[in-house]
Amino acid sequence: MSAPDGRPVGAEHSIGQLVASATTEMSALVHDEIALAKAQLKRDVKRGAASGGAFSGAGAVLVFSLPMLNFALAYGIRTWSHWNLAVCFLLSFAANVLVAGLLALIGVVFAKKAKKSKGPQKVAASVKQSAGVLQNAKPHPRELPVADRAHKAVARSSS
């Protein structure tokens, strides 16, 4: 059997191969965390756009529907109740303000959801944590080859 890199199972890797493997894995981790941050930021932007759209819709309803809806509603109320026409127009205006208020409330809910989202902050914290772990990692002490040990022993004895 062989490992994915084609080497026999149980074969030791050189330090260079281990460093290359670690570098590749770190690069993949950083790329994945960046992709996650982008996805979370995109979601937050969509929520913000929905909030802005709801606020714009509230303004459009209030501005563009007032003349037509006020006339239709006021004359409808007048036909139904035989009240004074001015009172009917006030009731018509109040109904339009109520619809605009509901749309504004929907906009506030979406704005709060977008503001509460901590997606990019979570990813940034994760990246900092990964960097902290790597900075605190210490290499394992390695024994010197026999020739180097003999050389150091000679150097110590001569001093």
Biotite code that builds the C-alpha atoms (Angstrom):
import biotite.structure as struc

atoms = struc.array([
    struc.Atom([0.000, 0.000, 0.000], chain_id="A", res_id=1, res_name="MET", atom_name="CA", element="C"),
    struc.Atom([1.063, 3.558, -0.523], chain_id="A", res_id=2, res_name="SER", atom_name="CA", element="C"),
    struc.Atom([0.113, 6.962, 0.863], chain_id="A", res_id=3, res_name="ALA", atom_name="CA", element="C"),
    struc.Atom([-1.677, 9.584, -1.275], chain_id="A", res_id=4, res_name="PRO", atom_name="CA", element="C"),
    struc.Atom([1.674, 11.107, -2.246], chain_id="A", res_id=5, res_name="ASP", atom_name="CA", element="C"),
    struc.Atom([2.859, 7.746, -3.666], chain_id="A", res_id=6, res_name="GLY", atom_name="CA", element="C"),
    struc.Atom([5.308, 6.940, -0.876], chain_id="A", res_id=7, res_name="ARG", atom_name="CA", element="C"),
    struc.Atom([5.123, 3.600, 0.931], chain_id="A", res_id=8, res_name="PRO", atom_name="CA", element="C"),
    struc.Atom([3.065, 3.631, 4.109], chain_id="A", res_id=9, res_name="VAL", atom_name="CA", element="C"),
    struc.Atom([5.248, 4.163, 7.166], chain_id="A", res_id=10, res_name="GLY", atom_name="CA", element="C"),
    struc.Atom([7.983, 5.997, 5.237], chain_id="A", res_id=11, res_name="ALA", atom_name="CA", element="C"),
    struc.Atom([9.271, 9.066, 7.035], chain_id="A", res_id=12, res_name="GLU", atom_name="CA", element="C"),
    struc.Atom([8.936, 12.488, 5.457], chain_id="A", res_id=13, res_name="HIS", atom_name="CA", element="C"),
    struc.Atom([11.777, 14.953, 5.318], chain_id="A", res_id=14, res_name="SER", atom_name="CA", element="C"),
    struc.Atom([11.592, 18.242, 7.207], chain_id="A", res_id=15, res_name="ILE", atom_name="CA", element="C"),
    struc.Atom([11.220, 20.081, 3.914], chain_id="A", res_id=16, res_name="GLY", atom_name="CA", element="C"),
    struc.Atom([8.220, 17.939, 2.978], chain_id="A", res_id=17, res_name="GLN", atom_name="CA", element="C"),
    struc.Atom([6.651, 18.509, 6.393], chain_id="A", res_id=18, res_name="LEU", atom_name="CA", element="C"),
    struc.Atom([7.163, 22.277, 6.131], chain_id="A", res_id=19, res_name="VAL", atom_name="CA", element="C"),
    struc.Atom([5.721, 22.267, 2.615], chain_id="A", res_id=20, res_name="ALA", atom_name="CA", element="C"),
    struc.Atom([2.739, 20.261, 3.817], chain_id="A", res_id=21, res_name="SER", atom_name="CA", element="C"),
    struc.Atom([2.178, 22.598, 6.783], chain_id="A", res_id=22, res_name="ALA", atom_name="CA", element="C"),
    struc.Atom([2.450, 25.638, 4.517], chain_id="A", res_id=23, res_name="THR", atom_name="CA", element="C"),
    struc.Atom([-0.073, 24.159, 2.099], chain_id="A", res_id=24, res_name="THR", atom_name="CA", element="C"),
    struc.Atom([-2.486, 23.368, 4.927], chain_id="A", res_id=25, res_name="GLU", atom_name="CA", element="C"),
    struc.Atom([-2.139, 26.882, 6.402], chain_id="A", res_id=26, res_name="MET", atom_name="CA", element="C"),
    struc.Atom([-2.705, 28.405, 2.987], chain_id="A", res_id=27, res_name="SER", atom_name="CA", element="C"),
    struc.Atom([-5.855, 26.324, 2.542], chain_id="A", res_id=28, res_name="ALA", atom_name="CA", element="C"),
    struc.Atom([-7.035, 27.311, 6.031], chain_id="A", res_id=29, res_name="LEU", atom_name="CA", element="C"),
    struc.Atom([-6.520, 31.011, 5.318], chain_id="A", res_id=30, res_name="VAL", atom_name="CA", element="C"),
    struc.Atom([-8.309, 30.731, 1.961], chain_id="A", res_id=31, res_name="HIS", atom_name="CA", element="C"),
    struc.Atom([-11.237, 28.907, 3.568], chain_id="A", res_id=32, res_name="ASP", atom_name="CA", element="C"),
    struc.Atom([-11.528, 31.499, 6.330], chain_id="A", res_id=33, res_name="GLU", atom_name="CA", element="C"),
    struc.Atom([-11.470, 34.311, 3.770], chain_id="A", res_id=34, res_name="ILE", atom_name="CA", element="C"),
    struc.Atom([-14.212, 32.556, 1.796], chain_id="A", res_id=35, res_name="ALA", atom_name="CA", element="C"),
    struc.Atom([-16.249, 32.216, 4.997], chain_id="A", res_id=36, res_name="LEU", atom_name="CA", element="C"),
    struc.Atom([-15.809, 35.908, 5.763], chain_id="A", res_id=37, res_name="ALA", atom_name="CA", element="C"),
    struc.Atom([-16.927, 36.803, 2.242], chain_id="A", res_id=38, res_name="LYS", atom_name="CA", element="C"),
    struc.Atom([-20.025, 34.622, 2.528], chain_id="A", res_id=39, res_name="ALA", atom_name="CA", element="C"),
    struc.Atom([-20.972, 36.113, 5.886], chain_id="A", res_id=40, res_name="GLN", atom_name="CA", element="C"),
    struc.Atom([-20.362, 39.636, 4.612], chain_id="A", res_id=41, res_name="LEU", atom_name="CA", element="C"),
    struc.Atom([-22.523, 38.919, 1.560], chain_id="A", res_id=42, res_name="LYS", atom_name="CA", element="C"),
    struc.Atom([-25.349, 37.732, 3.858], chain_id="A", res_id=43, res_name="ARG", atom_name="CA", element="C"),
    struc.Atom([-25.051, 40.896, 5.959], chain_id="A", res_id=44, res_name="ASP", atom_name="CA", element="C"),
    struc.Atom([-25.120, 43.079, 2.851], chain_id="A", res_id=45, res_name="VAL", atom_name="CA", element="C"),
    struc.Atom([-28.266, 41.287, 1.659], chain_id="A", res_id=46, res_name="LYS", atom_name="CA", element="C"),
    struc.Atom([-29.938, 41.943, 5.004], chain_id="A", res_id=47, res_name="ARG", atom_name="CA", element="C"),
    struc.Atom([-28.905, 45.585, 4.837], chain_id="A", res_id=48, res_name="GLY", atom_name="CA", element="C"),
    struc.Atom([-30.252, 45.831, 1.296], chain_id="A", res_id=49, res_name="ALA", atom_name="CA", element="C"),
    struc.Atom([-33.547, 44.274, 2.418], chain_id="A", res_id=50, res_name="ALA", atom_name="CA", element="C"),
    struc.Atom([-33.727, 46.831, 5.212], chain_id="A", res_id=51, res_name="SER", atom_name="CA", element="C"),
    struc.Atom([-33.055, 49.694, 2.815], chain_id="A", res_id=52, res_name="GLY", atom_name="CA", element="C"),
    struc.Atom([-35.594, 48.294, 0.383], chain_id="A", res_id=53, res_name="GLY", atom_name="CA", element="C"),
    struc.Atom([-38.254, 48.118, 3.099], chain_id="A", res_id=54, res_name="ALA", atom_name="CA", element="C"),
    struc.Atom([-37.548, 51.721, 4.133], chain_id="A", res_id=55, res_name="PHE", atom_name="CA", element="C"),
    struc.Atom([-37.684, 52.802, 0.482], chain_id="A", res_id=56, res_name="SER", atom_name="CA", element="C"),
    struc.Atom([-40.941, 50.908, 0.050], chain_id="A", res_id=57, res_name="GLY", atom_name="CA", element="C"),
    struc.Atom([-42.382, 52.676, 3.090], chain_id="A", res_id=58, res_name="ALA", atom_name="CA", element="C"),
    struc.Atom([-41.452, 56.042, 1.624], chain_id="A", res_id=59, res_name="GLY", atom_name="CA", element="C"),
    struc.Atom([-42.788, 55.168, -1.812], chain_id="A", res_id=60, res_name="ALA", atom_name="CA", element="C"),
    struc.Atom([-46.099, 53.968, -0.374], chain_id="A", res_id=61, res_name="VAL", atom_name="CA", element="C"),
    struc.Atom([-46.472, 57.118, 1.661], chain_id="A", res_id=62, res_name="LEU", atom_name="CA", element="C"),
    struc.Atom([-45.595, 59.469, -1.193], chain_id="A", res_id=63, res_name="VAL", atom_name="CA", element="C"),
    struc.Atom([-47.124, 57.844, -4.261], chain_id="A", res_id=64, res_name="PHE", atom_name="CA", element="C"),
    struc.Atom([-50.234, 56.291, -2.811], chain_id="A", res_id=65, res_name="SER", atom_name="CA", element="C"),
    struc.Atom([-51.470, 59.271, -0.856], chain_id="A", res_id=66, res_name="LEU", atom_name="CA", element="C"),
    struc.Atom([-53.267, 61.127, -3.654], chain_id="A", res_id=67, res_name="PRO", atom_name="CA", element="C"),
    struc.Atom([-54.953, 58.124, -5.256], chain_id="A", res_id=68, res_name="MET", atom_name="CA", element="C"),
    struc.Atom([-55.656, 56.166, -2.109], chain_id="A", res_id=69, res_name="LEU", atom_name="CA", element="C"),
    struc.Atom([-56.815, 59.212, -0.199], chain_id="A", res_id=70, res_name="ASN", atom_name="CA", element="C"),
    struc.Atom([-59.395, 60.111, -2.820], chain_id="A", res_id=71, res_name="PHE", atom_name="CA", element="C"),
    struc.Atom([-60.628, 56.550, -3.280], chain_id="A", res_id=72, res_name="ALA", atom_name="CA", element="C"),
    struc.Atom([-60.758, 55.788, 0.419], chain_id="A", res_id=73, res_name="LEU", atom_name="CA", element="C"),
    struc.Atom([-62.258, 59.111, 1.401], chain_id="A", res_id=74, res_name="ALA", atom_name="CA", element="C"),
    struc.Atom([-65.047, 58.832, -1.152], chain_id="A", res_id=75, res_name="TYR", atom_name="CA", element="C"),
    struc.Atom([-65.600, 55.206, -0.187], chain_id="A", res_id=76, res_name="GLY", atom_name="CA", element="C"),
    struc.Atom([-65.955, 56.136, 3.492], chain_id="A", res_id=77, res_name="ILE", atom_name="CA", element="C"),
    struc.Atom([-68.267, 59.001, 2.547], chain_id="A", res_id=78, res_name="ARG", atom_name="CA", element="C"),
    struc.Atom([-70.442, 56.671, 0.489], chain_id="A", res_id=79, res_name="THR", atom_name="CA", element="C"),
    struc.Atom([-70.565, 54.115, 3.286], chain_id="A", res_id=80, res_name="TRP", atom_name="CA", element="C"),
    struc.Atom([-71.041, 56.431, 6.282], chain_id="A", res_id=81, res_name="SER", atom_name="CA", element="C"),
    struc.Atom([-72.321, 59.774, 4.908], chain_id="A", res_id=82, res_name="HIS", atom_name="CA", element="C"),
    struc.Atom([-69.795, 61.620, 7.126], chain_id="A", res_id=83, res_name="TRP", atom_name="CA", element="C"),
    struc.Atom([-68.270, 64.965, 6.322], chain_id="A", res_id=84, res_name="ASN", atom_name="CA", element="C"),
    struc.Atom([-65.814, 64.664, 3.415], chain_id="A", res_id=85, res_name="LEU", atom_name="CA", element="C"),
    struc.Atom([-62.945, 66.235, 5.443], chain_id="A", res_id=86, res_name="ALA", atom_name="CA", element="C"),
    struc.Atom([-63.258, 63.534, 8.127], chain_id="A", res_id=87, res_name="VAL", atom_name="CA", element="C"),
    struc.Atom([-63.236, 60.884, 5.421], chain_id="A", res_id=88, res_name="CYS", atom_name="CA", element="C"),
    struc.Atom([-59.986, 62.299, 3.983], chain_id="A", res_id=89, res_name="PHE", atom_name="CA", element="C"),
    struc.Atom([-58.378, 62.300, 7.457], chain_id="A", res_id=90, res_name="LEU", atom_name="CA", element="C"),
    struc.Atom([-59.304, 58.641, 7.947], chain_id="A", res_id=91, res_name="LEU", atom_name="CA", element="C"),
    struc.Atom([-57.873, 57.856, 4.519], chain_id="A", res_id=92, res_name="SER", atom_name="CA", element="C"),
    struc.Atom([-54.600, 59.578, 5.433], chain_id="A", res_id=93, res_name="PHE", atom_name="CA", element="C"),
    struc.Atom([-54.439, 57.684, 8.760], chain_id="A", res_id=94, res_name="ALA", atom_name="CA", element="C"),
    struc.Atom([-54.751, 54.355, 6.907], chain_id="A", res_id=95, res_name="ALA", atom_name="CA", element="C"),
    struc.Atom([-51.821, 55.305, 4.636], chain_id="A", res_id=96, res_name="ASN", atom_name="CA", element="C"),
    struc.Atom([-49.691, 56.311, 7.609], chain_id="A", res_id=97, res_name="VAL", atom_name="CA", element="C"),
    struc.Atom([-50.479, 52.933, 9.220], chain_id="A", res_id=98, res_name="LEU", atom_name="CA", element="C"),
    struc.Atom([-49.276, 51.023, 6.135], chain_id="A", res_id=99, res_name="VAL", atom_name="CA", element="C"),
    struc.Atom([-46.106, 53.125, 5.971], chain_id="A", res_id=100, res_name="ALA", atom_name="CA", element="C"),
    struc.Atom([-45.503, 52.509, 9.685], chain_id="A", res_id=101, res_name="GLY", atom_name="CA", element="C"),
    struc.Atom([-45.781, 48.748, 9.201], chain_id="A", res_id=102, res_name="LEU", atom_name="CA", element="C"),
    struc.Atom([-43.267, 48.845, 6.346], chain_id="A", res_id=103, res_name="LEU", atom_name="CA", element="C"),
    struc.Atom([-40.912, 50.970, 8.455], chain_id="A", res_id=104, res_name="ALA", atom_name="CA", element="C"),
    struc.Atom([-41.235, 48.431, 11.290], chain_id="A", res_id=105, res_name="LEU", atom_name="CA", element="C"),
    struc.Atom([-40.236, 45.651, 8.900], chain_id="A", res_id=106, res_name="ILE", atom_name="CA", element="C"),
    struc.Atom([-37.236, 47.774, 7.870], chain_id="A", res_id=107, res_name="GLY", atom_name="CA", element="C"),
    struc.Atom([-36.204, 48.217, 11.515], chain_id="A", res_id=108, res_name="VAL", atom_name="CA", element="C"),
    struc.Atom([-36.382, 44.452, 12.121], chain_id="A", res_id=109, res_name="VAL", atom_name="CA", element="C"),
    struc.Atom([-34.114, 43.723, 9.140], chain_id="A", res_id=110, res_name="PHE", atom_name="CA", element="C"),
    struc.Atom([-31.720, 46.520, 10.170], chain_id="A", res_id=111, res_name="ALA", atom_name="CA", element="C"),
    struc.Atom([-31.391, 45.041, 13.667], chain_id="A", res_id=112, res_name="LYS", atom_name="CA", element="C"),
    struc.Atom([-30.703, 41.584, 12.239], chain_id="A", res_id=113, res_name="LYS", atom_name="CA", element="C"),
    struc.Atom([-27.988, 43.006, 9.981], chain_id="A", res_id=114, res_name="ALA", atom_name="CA", element="C"),
    struc.Atom([-26.463, 44.958, 12.874], chain_id="A", res_id=115, res_name="LYS", atom_name="CA", element="C"),
    struc.Atom([-26.465, 41.947, 15.256], chain_id="A", res_id=116, res_name="LYS", atom_name="CA", element="C"),
    struc.Atom([-24.668, 39.703, 12.796], chain_id="A", res_id=117, res_name="SER", atom_name="CA", element="C"),
    struc.Atom([-21.062, 39.230, 13.862], chain_id="A", res_id=118, res_name="LYS", atom_name="CA", element="C"),
    struc.Atom([-19.971, 37.037, 10.955], chain_id="A", res_id=119, res_name="GLY", atom_name="CA", element="C"),
    struc.Atom([-16.760, 38.799, 9.881], chain_id="A", res_id=120, res_name="PRO", atom_name="CA", element="C"),
    struc.Atom([-15.794, 39.476, 13.508], chain_id="A", res_id=121, res_name="GLN", atom_name="CA", element="C"),
    struc.Atom([-16.054, 35.751, 14.292], chain_id="A", res_id=122, res_name="LYS", atom_name="CA", element="C"),
    struc.Atom([-13.848, 34.865, 11.338], chain_id="A", res_id=123, res_name="VAL", atom_name="CA", element="C"),
    struc.Atom([-11.290, 37.513, 12.310], chain_id="A", res_id=124, res_name="ALA", atom_name="CA", element="C"),
    struc.Atom([-11.183, 36.093, 15.839], chain_id="A", res_id=125, res_name="ALA", atom_name="CA", element="C"),
    struc.Atom([-10.702, 32.600, 14.424], chain_id="A", res_id=126, res_name="SER", atom_name="CA", element="C"),
    struc.Atom([-7.816, 33.789, 12.231], chain_id="A", res_id=127, res_name="VAL", atom_name="CA", element="C"),
    struc.Atom([-6.178, 35.506, 15.222], chain_id="A", res_id=128, res_name="LYS", atom_name="CA", element="C"),
    struc.Atom([-6.597, 32.354, 17.285], chain_id="A", res_id=129, res_name="GLN", atom_name="CA", element="C"),
    struc.Atom([-5.009, 30.232, 14.547], chain_id="A", res_id=130, res_name="SER", atom_name="CA", element="C"),
    struc.Atom([-2.108, 32.683, 14.268], chain_id="A", res_id=131, res_name="ALA", atom_name="CA", element="C"),
    struc.Atom([-1.657, 32.651, 18.059], chain_id="A", res_id=132, res_name="GLY", atom_name="CA", element="C"),
    struc.Atom([-1.503, 28.868, 18.135], chain_id="A", res_id=133, res_name="VAL", atom_name="CA", element="C"),
    struc.Atom([1.099, 28.846, 15.375], chain_id="A", res_id=134, res_name="LEU", atom_name="CA", element="C"),
    struc.Atom([3.211, 31.521, 17.082], chain_id="A", res_id=135, res_name="GLN", atom_name="CA", element="C"),
    struc.Atom([3.245, 29.553, 20.334], chain_id="A", res_id=136, res_name="ASN", atom_name="CA", element="C"),
    struc.Atom([4.147, 26.282, 18.632], chain_id="A", res_id=137, res_name="ALA", atom_name="CA", element="C"),
    struc.Atom([7.668, 25.202, 19.484], chain_id="A", res_id=138, res_name="LYS", atom_name="CA", element="C"),
    struc.Atom([9.660, 22.722, 17.443], chain_id="A", res_id=139, res_name="PRO", atom_name="CA", element="C"),
    struc.Atom([10.547, 19.429, 19.077], chain_id="A", res_id=140, res_name="HIS", atom_name="CA", element="C"),
    struc.Atom([14.189, 19.242, 20.202], chain_id="A", res_id=141, res_name="PRO", atom_name="CA", element="C"),
    struc.Atom([16.148, 17.063, 17.842], chain_id="A", res_id=142, res_name="ARG", atom_name="CA", element="C"),
    struc.Atom([19.235, 15.058, 18.662], chain_id="A", res_id=143, res_name="GLU", atom_name="CA", element="C"),
    struc.Atom([22.372, 16.067, 16.853], chain_id="A", res_id=144, res_name="LEU", atom_name="CA", element="C"),
    struc.Atom([24.025, 13.535, 14.586], chain_id="A", res_id=145, res_name="PRO", atom_name="CA", element="C"),
    struc.Atom([26.905, 11.608, 16.188], chain_id="A", res_id=146, res_name="VAL", atom_name="CA", element="C"),
    struc.Atom([29.554, 13.639, 14.346], chain_id="A", res_id=147, res_name="ALA", atom_name="CA", element="C"),
    struc.Atom([28.082, 16.937, 15.590], chain_id="A", res_id=148, res_name="ASP", atom_name="CA", element="C"),
    struc.Atom([27.876, 15.638, 19.180], chain_id="A", res_id=149, res_name="ARG", atom_name="CA", element="C"),
    struc.Atom([31.498, 14.587, 19.062], chain_id="A", res_id=150, res_name="ALA", atom_name="CA", element="C"),
    struc.Atom([32.474, 17.979, 17.651], chain_id="A", res_id=151, res_name="HIS", atom_name="CA", element="C"),
    struc.Atom([30.609, 19.834, 20.452], chain_id="A", res_id=152, res_name="LYS", atom_name="CA", element="C"),
    struc.Atom([32.122, 17.550, 23.087], chain_id="A", res_id=153, res_name="ALA", atom_name="CA", element="C"),
    struc.Atom([35.606, 18.317, 21.778], chain_id="A", res_id=154, res_name="VAL", atom_name="CA", element="C"),
    struc.Atom([34.813, 22.025, 21.730], chain_id="A", res_id=155, res_name="ALA", atom_name="CA", element="C"),
    struc.Atom([33.610, 21.898, 25.360], chain_id="A", res_id=156, res_name="ARG", atom_name="CA", element="C"),
    struc.Atom([36.638, 19.953, 26.576], chain_id="A", res_id=157, res_name="SER", atom_name="CA", element="C"),
    struc.Atom([39.080, 22.326, 24.907], chain_id="A", res_id=158, res_name="SER", atom_name="CA", element="C"),
    struc.Atom([37.575, 25.423, 26.521], chain_id="A", res_id=159, res_name="SER", atom_name="CA", element="C"),
])
